[in-house]
Amino acid sequence: MRFALPLVALALAVLPAAAQHTVTPPCPLRLPLSTVFKGDAKFRALVIQAEKENWRQLPLGARTIRAARAMVGTPYVNYSLEVDNRVENPVVNLNGMDCWTYYENALGFARMLRYKPAPYAPQDLLHMVELERYRDGRCTGGYLSRMHHLEEVFANNERRGLATNITPRIPGAQRLSRQIREMTVQWKAYRYLRNNPGLLPQMGRIEAQVSRLPVFHIPKSRVRGIEGYLQDGDICAITCNDNGSYTSHVGLITKINGRAVFTHATSDRDKGRMTIIDRPITDYLYQGSKHAGIVVVRPKDLPPSKFWQTPMATR
C-alpha cells in the first residue's frame, strides 16, 4: 500500500483537532445484512470504478460528486429506511433512493475511501451512514437514535467536527423560526411510529428541540449572487414557507461551467422519479413557489482509521 503513510500524514495535517475523536465504532448488525443493505452489485461496481480512477486522492467534495454522478439514474424510492417494526439499524439501498439517502450514500462512499483501505464491504458503507445520520454517530437499536430532521443532523455533525454549516457566514443569510411537528402529526406515515406509538412523547420533545435550533437560510432572491460561495459536494437543503418545517428537500451541489448545479433524487414524474443532475440551484428554486431558500453545509473528511497504519501482511 505505497500511498498509506503519505495519506495518513495528509489527513492528519488537514483535519482540525476537534475532528480527531469523532469516529465511533460501528453498531452491531441487528437485522440480516440482506435486509439492511441492497445493491451489492452496484456497490462492487462503484468500488472498482473508484479504485480504477483513484478517487481516493481527490478532495472530499470531488469524491462525493464522483459517487453522486455514478448513482445518477437510480430510481426514487421513499421510506427505504423503514425496514422493521421495532429494531433500528443503519440501512443502505443503492437500488432506490430518496433525496436524503442519495446525499448520504454518496458522501458515505466518498468518506469510506479515505477512512480505511480496501478491501471494502457493505458494512463499511453502513458505518459511514451511521456516523452521518445517527445522534452522536451511534445507532442504539432504537428508532429515536436516528436523527429524523436535517436541522438536527447538521447541528449534531457540526458539533462533532464532521461538517461546517456555512450558511450564517454567507452574505444575505437570515434566521428562520419554525414549529417543527411533522412526525408527531403525521406519525401514522412512519412504520416504526405506527407500530410503537409510545415513542411519540419523546419524538415531540425532539421536535421541540429542533424548533429551537438557530437555523439560517439564504433567501432564494439572493442565491444567484452567492453561487460563488458554493463548492462541489456541499449539502444543499431547500427551505420552505411551511411553518411546520424548516426544509422540504435536500441534495448536493456540483459546479458546472461556474454555476452551482443541484443534483438530487426527485419524485417529480416529469423528471423521471430518479436521481438526476438538475439545473443551477437558483433556477431550481424559482421553479417551485414553496421554495424559500437554501441551507448549505460543507462536510469534512474523517480521521484515518488505524488500519492505514497496519501492514498489509498482518491484516
Salt bridges, closest charged atoms under 4 A:
GLU51 OE1 - ARG56 NH2 3.03
GLU53 OE1 - ARG66 NH1 3.54
GLU82 OE2 - ARG146 NH2 3.53
GLU88 OE2 - ARG146 NE 2.86
GLU104 OE2 - ARG133 NE 2.52
ASP124 OD2 - LYS116 NZ 3.55
GLU132 OE1 - ARG111 NH1 2.97
ASP136 OD1 - ARG159 NH2 2.28
GLU152 OE2 - ARG135 NE 2.66
GLU207 OE2 - HIS149 NE2 2.84
GLU227 OE1 - ARG224 NH1 3.92
GLU227 OE2 - ARG259 NH2 2.85
ASP234 OD1 - ARG298 NE 2.80
ASP278 OD2 - HIS264 NE2 2.82
ASP278 OD2 - LYS271 NZ 2.65
ASP278 OD1 - ARG279 NE 2.88
ASP301 OD2 - ARG63 NH2 2.54
